[in-house]
Amino acid sequence: MPLSTIGANQLSAGPILQVVSNSSTDVVTTDSTSFADIPFATATITPRATSSKILIQYSFGMMGSSGNSVGALMKLLRDSTEIGQGSGADTINTFNQHWYGTSGRYSPRSHMFIDSPNSTSALVYKLQWRVVSAGGETWYINRRGSNNYSRASSTFYVMEIAG
């Protein structure tokens, strides 16, 4: 069965207008209880319309920790404003949390959020992370936590979607 052609006038809402992405194979580490930028997980996008939505997504090829029972927290920022975090927690409302109950575990990780910034100004989206509590544990992106046996690549991207 032949496919029909969709005209531009039929795509009034929903098409992707632009994509900005950063990828890295560099190993990123933290053992700090203070939030810090993830170097490759920053992107600037200038929406074409105030009605646009922005899809923010990350995909880490591998994330691991050197110990056990200490998690890593992720924060998503639009400029200096925290967005996408949960609500109603007893202790921590966060964009994303990773935790492994035993040492040496690692796995790919991803998460996404759709923002409605109502802006046509340049917007900077970025991820920050930290360990949940001090204790000598180190978290890694793009390598295993227990050793350097394998490596991976990771991507952070933002997409403008017509609103």
LINNORCOR-V251726 format. One record per residue. N is the residue number from 1. RES is the residue in three letters. SS is DSSP state (2 for helix, 1 for strand, 0 for the rest). D_FIRST is the distance of its C-alpha to the first C-alpha in Angstrom with 2 decimals. Layout:
[[N:RES:SS:D_FIRST] [N:RES:SS:D_FIRST]]
This chain:
[[1:MET:0:0.00] [2:PRO:0:3.84] [3:LEU:0:6.59] [4:SER:0:9.43] [5:THR:0:12.87] [6:ILE:0:15.54] [7:GLY:0:18.87] [8:ALA:2:22.09] [9:ASN:2:23.56] [10:GLN:2:21.04] [11:LEU:0:22.36] [12:SER:0:25.86] [13:ALA:0:26.59] [14:GLY:0:25.57] [15:PRO:0:24.54] [16:ILE:1:26.67] [17:LEU:1:29.23] [18:GLN:1:31.18] [19:VAL:1:31.88] [20:VAL:1:35.31] [21:SER:1:35.86] [22:ASN:1:38.66] [23:SER:1:38.56] [24:SER:1:41.54] [25:THR:0:42.69] [26:ASP:0:46.26] [27:VAL:0:47.97] [28:VAL:1:48.95] [29:THR:1:51.71] [30:THR:1:53.66] [31:ASP:0:56.59] [32:SER:0:57.61] [33:THR:0:57.81] [34:SER:0:57.24] [35:PHE:0:53.77] [36:ALA:1:52.85] [37:ASP:1:49.88] [38:ILE:1:47.37] [39:PRO:1:47.56] [40:PHE:1:43.90] [41:ALA:1:42.67] [42:THR:1:43.36] [43:ALA:1:41.07] [44:THR:1:41.79] [45:ILE:1:39.21] [46:THR:1:39.84] [47:PRO:0:37.52] [48:ARG:0:36.45] [49:ALA:0:36.93] [50:THR:0:39.07] [51:SER:0:36.12] [52:SER:0:34.28] [53:LYS:1:33.98] [54:ILE:1:34.79] [55:LEU:1:33.20] [56:ILE:1:35.74] [57:GLN:1:34.90] [58:TYR:1:36.72] [59:SER:1:35.82] [60:PHE:1:38.84] [61:GLY:1:38.15] [62:MET:1:41.42] [63:MET:1:44.17] [64:GLY:1:47.34] [65:SER:1:50.95] [66:SER:0:54.23] [67:GLY:0:55.68] [68:ASN:0:54.88] [69:SER:0:55.15] [70:VAL:0:54.73] [71:GLY:0:51.44] [72:ALA:1:49.95] [73:LEU:1:49.07] [74:MET:1:46.55] [75:LYS:1:46.97] [76:LEU:1:44.41] [77:LEU:1:45.96] [78:ARG:1:44.90] [79:ASP:0:47.80] [80:SER:0:50.70] [81:THR:1:49.17] [82:GLU:1:48.01] [83:ILE:1:44.65] [84:GLY:0:42.35] [85:GLN:0:45.22] [86:GLY:0:45.65] [87:SER:0:48.37] [88:GLY:0:50.91] [89:ALA:0:51.84] [90:ASP:0:55.44] [91:THR:0:55.78] [92:ILE:0:52.88] [93:ASN:0:49.88] [94:THR:0:47.62] [95:PHE:0:44.11] [96:ASN:1:43.73] [97:GLN:1:46.09] [98:HIS:1:46.04] [99:TRP:0:48.49] [100:TYR:0:49.12] [101:GLY:0:51.71] [102:THR:0:52.72] [103:SER:0:53.35] [104:GLY:0:51.15] [105:ARG:0:47.84] [106:TYR:1:44.95] [107:SER:1:41.26] [108:PRO:1:38.49] [109:ARG:1:38.59] [110:SER:1:36.40] [111:HIS:1:36.52] [112:MET:1:35.20] [113:PHE:1:36.30] [114:ILE:1:35.02] [115:ASP:1:37.84] [116:SER:0:38.38] [117:PRO:0:41.10] [118:ASN:0:41.29] [119:SER:0:42.32] [120:THR:0:41.63] [121:SER:0:44.31] [122:ALA:1:43.83] [123:LEU:1:43.43] [124:VAL:1:44.34] [125:TYR:1:42.66] [126:LYS:1:44.23] [127:LEU:1:44.80] [128:GLN:1:48.28] [129:TRP:1:49.47] [130:ARG:1:52.66] [131:VAL:1:53.97] [132:VAL:0:54.86] [133:SER:0:58.50] [134:ALA:0:60.84] [135:GLY:0:61.59] [136:GLY:0:61.03] [137:GLU:0:57.31] [138:THR:0:54.96] [139:TRP:1:51.22] [140:TYR:1:48.92] [141:ILE:1:45.50] [142:ASN:0:43.85] [143:ARG:1:46.24] [144:ARG:0:47.55] [145:GLY:0:50.48] [146:SER:0:52.84] [147:ASN:0:52.60] [148:ASN:0:50.74] [149:TYR:0:48.96] [150:SER:0:45.47] [151:ARG:1:44.00] [152:ALA:0:40.71] [153:SER:0:39.19] [154:SER:1:38.54] [155:THR:1:36.71] [156:PHE:1:37.52] [157:TYR:1:35.21] [158:VAL:1:34.94] [159:MET:1:32.01] [160:GLU:1:32.31] [161:ILE:1:29.72] [162:ALA:0:29.73] [163:GLY:0:31.43]]
